[in-house]
Amino acid sequence: MSDSPYLLTPGPLTISLRTKQAMLRDWGSWDADFNRITSRIRERLLAIANAADSHECVPMQGSGTFAVEAALGTLVPRDGHVLVPQNGAYCLRIARTCRILGRRVTTIDYAEDAAVRAEDVDRALGADASITHVALVHCETSAGILNPLHAVAEVVARHGRRLIVDAMSSFGALEIDARRTPFDAVVASSGKCLEGPPGMGFVIARREALERAEGNSHSLAMDLHDQWVYMKKTTQWRFTPPTHVVAAFDCAIEQYLEEGGRVARGARYAANCRTLIDGMGNLGLRSFLPAAVQAPIIVTFHAPANPRYEFKSFYNAVKSRGYILYPGKLTTLETFRVGCMGQLGERGIGGAVDAVAAVLAEMSAAA
Ligand SMILES: *Cc1c(COP(=O)(O)O)cnc(C)c1O
């Protein structure tokens, strides 16, 4: 256990020992005890978003992308038209998914260091009445940008269109409140800010939108409406659920609530993000994004100026000190990324900064 490195990646991330231990028991997927776990998870996820009155929580097997695809394919009618304000790889993935599903899609393109602007969405919706849905990525994990969910949601609602939010790397840490922010769907997964193992996605979907979605889906397995109806009727998942992941996710949510829920989780990540940016700054490593658009989830850093720098060897040297970094995902600049999430042990994120400091010192000595 102790020799597994800390993951500074935005999912999978380092989960607690208690969460790992919750995977040691086998469950029958038809068993009432297991189905009570599923129900409790669904209720608690709805409560985190203050959405119990208006929305339903529908789980979906698979990684986060499966749940995003299920939400798009189920909630957007086949003749729908999706607007995607795009500033990174996860936005582009949504646009690509729409194309593959045969849903019309239009993008508003931004630079990789710029947040989406609600005014642009307003203008696009005003100019094109055929747009039925807007798909927004809340935290664009590619660079780590926070997009203005609430402002975009108000614009979409004012135009009478519908909003689907990929909140994969923000749900549970940043505020998403269905009573305040209108949305048809918020999609997230077990393995990000709620610090469970990967393997289960979920969609917080407006009940009325789900009810109207019967027959939209191109797919049997990815049909969110069918999953919802079946689960309502039987309390079971339609097809084999990832039982160990579900049990561990339930345990992770229990710890999330013990920690103090969304406010405490968000504060921990924000403190990690500050410590990280300050600590790396002291080592001469600059973060890529302007502070105003930096989400406290993952930070992109410019590669060290050292001519001997090469990501793979840097990565391996930091890994040998117990931390797994994440490659950069920018198209033009040489960068690497460090996540602020997960159970980072006694030394916390400071331990990661110390590991990077030691590796940079070695690199300079060898130069
Ligand atoms: C992690 C993530 C996803 C889903 O990725 P998977 O690898 O399928 O789990 C989708 N959108 C965003 C913004 C993410 O951070």
The ligand as an SDF file (V2000), in Angstrom:
LIG
                    3D

 15 15  0  0  0  0  0  0  0  0999 V2000
  -12.1240   13.5760  -16.5310 C   0  0  0  0  0  0  0  0  0  0  0  0
  -13.0240   14.3610  -17.3620 C   0  0  0  0  0  0  0  0  0  0  0  0
  -13.9510   13.7590  -18.2250 C   0  0  0  0  0  0  0  0  0  0  0  0
  -14.1110   12.2590  -18.3810 C   0  0  0  0  0  0  0  0  0  0  0  0
  -12.9540   11.5950  -18.6560 O   0  0  0  0  0  0  0  0  0  0  0  0
  -12.9070   10.0070  -18.5160 P   0  0  0  0  0  0  0  0  0  0  0  0
  -11.4960    9.6940  -18.8310 O   0  0  0  0  0  0  0  0  0  0  0  0
  -13.8840    9.4320  -19.4570 O   0  0  0  0  0  0  0  0  0  0  0  0
  -13.3030    9.7010  -17.0850 O   0  0  0  0  0  0  0  0  0  0  0  0
  -14.7990   14.5720  -18.9380 C   0  0  0  0  0  0  0  0  0  0  0  0
  -14.7630   15.8980  -18.8200 N   0  0  0  0  0  0  0  0  0  0  0  0
  -13.8960   16.5190  -17.9940 C   0  0  0  0  0  0  0  0  0  0  0  0
  -13.9290   18.0030  -17.8990 C   0  0  0  0  0  0  0  0  0  0  0  0
  -12.9890   15.7750  -17.2410 C   0  0  0  0  0  0  0  0  0  0  0  0
  -12.1400   16.3970  -16.4130 O   0  0  0  0  0  0  0  0  0  0  0  0
  1  2  1  0
  2  3  1  0
  2 14  2  0
  3  4  1  0
  3 10  2  0
  4  5  1  0
  5  6  1  0
  6  7  2  0
  6  8  1  0
  6  9  1  0
 10 11  1  0
 11 12  2  0
 12 13  1  0
 12 14  1  0
 14 15  1  0
M  END
$$$$
